[in-house]
Amino acid sequence: MQMMAAAANVRFSGEAIWAWITRSFAEMQRKRPVRQLRVKETLSIGEKRQLLIVECGSRRMLIGVAGNFLTTLANLEACGAAESDERA
């Protein structure tokens, strides 16, 4: 009988912990800021060399990366204009 009571207490504790974790996670999701910076596409062009299309708000940029070096290669057209050109 004593084991059943102990098992019930353990189960309740597990449920209480799970409820706390769920509430905490939901609260963290609400507090998380909306990110403006996104890497839309990457292309490897050699050892330690990449091209990236980076989007920040409505701006798009082509970024070149080589080892520890990083540079903006071009400012690209607005997102909607580029997509409409591809469809034509």
C-alpha positions as CSV (number, residue, x, y, z in Angstrom):
1,M,0.0,0.0,0.0
2,Q,2.9,2.3,0.9
3,M,4.5,1.7,-2.6
4,M,1.2,2.7,-4.4
5,A,1.1,6.0,-2.4
6,A,4.8,6.7,-3.2
7,A,4.1,5.9,-6.9
8,A,1.2,8.3,-7.0
9,N,3.3,11.0,-5.5
10,V,6.1,10.4,-8.1
11,R,3.5,10.6,-10.9
12,F,2.0,13.8,-9.6
13,S,5.5,15.3,-9.3
14,G,6.3,14.3,-12.9
15,E,3.0,15.9,-14.1
16,A,3.7,19.1,-12.1
17,I,7.2,19.3,-13.6
18,W,5.9,18.7,-17.1
19,A,3.3,21.5,-16.6
20,W,6.0,23.9,-15.4
21,I,8.2,23.1,-18.3
22,T,5.4,23.6,-20.8
23,R,4.4,27.0,-19.2
24,S,8.1,28.1,-19.2
25,F,8.6,27.2,-22.8
26,A,5.4,29.0,-23.9
27,E,6.6,32.1,-22.0
28,M,10.0,32.0,-23.7
29,Q,8.4,31.8,-27.1
30,R,6.3,34.9,-26.4
31,K,9.4,36.9,-25.3
32,R,11.6,35.9,-28.2
33,P,12.2,38.9,-30.5
34,V,11.4,38.6,-34.2
35,R,14.5,38.1,-36.2
36,Q,15.1,40.5,-39.1
37,L,18.3,38.9,-40.5
38,R,18.1,35.7,-42.5
39,V,20.5,33.7,-44.7
40,K,18.3,32.8,-47.6
41,E,20.7,30.7,-49.6
42,T,24.4,29.6,-49.5
43,L,26.7,28.4,-52.2
44,S,30.1,26.8,-51.6
45,I,32.6,27.9,-54.3
46,G,35.7,26.3,-53.0
47,E,37.6,25.5,-49.8
48,K,36.5,27.9,-47.1
49,R,34.7,30.1,-49.7
50,Q,31.0,30.8,-49.9
51,L,28.5,33.1,-51.4
52,L,25.4,34.0,-49.3
53,I,22.2,35.7,-50.0
54,V,21.3,37.6,-46.8
55,E,17.9,39.2,-46.2
56,C,17.4,42.0,-43.7
57,G,13.9,43.3,-43.7
58,S,13.1,44.0,-47.3
59,R,16.8,44.3,-48.3
60,R,18.8,41.5,-49.9
61,M,22.6,41.4,-50.3
62,L,25.1,39.1,-51.9
63,I,27.9,38.4,-49.3
64,G,31.2,36.8,-50.1
65,V,33.0,34.8,-47.4
66,A,36.5,33.5,-47.5
67,G,38.1,32.2,-44.3
68,N,37.9,35.1,-41.8
69,F,37.1,37.7,-44.5
70,L,33.6,38.9,-45.3
71,T,32.4,41.5,-47.8
72,T,29.2,42.8,-49.5
73,L,29.5,42.0,-53.2
74,A,26.1,43.5,-54.3
75,N,22.8,44.9,-53.1
76,L,20.1,42.8,-54.8
77,E,16.7,44.0,-56.0
78,A,13.7,43.9,-53.6
79,C,12.4,40.4,-52.9
80,G,9.1,40.8,-54.9
81,A,10.8,42.2,-58.0
82,A,13.4,39.4,-58.2
83,E,10.7,36.7,-57.9
84,S,8.5,38.3,-60.6
85,D,11.5,38.4,-63.0
86,E,12.2,34.7,-62.5
87,R,8.6,33.8,-63.4
88,A,8.7,35.7,-66.7
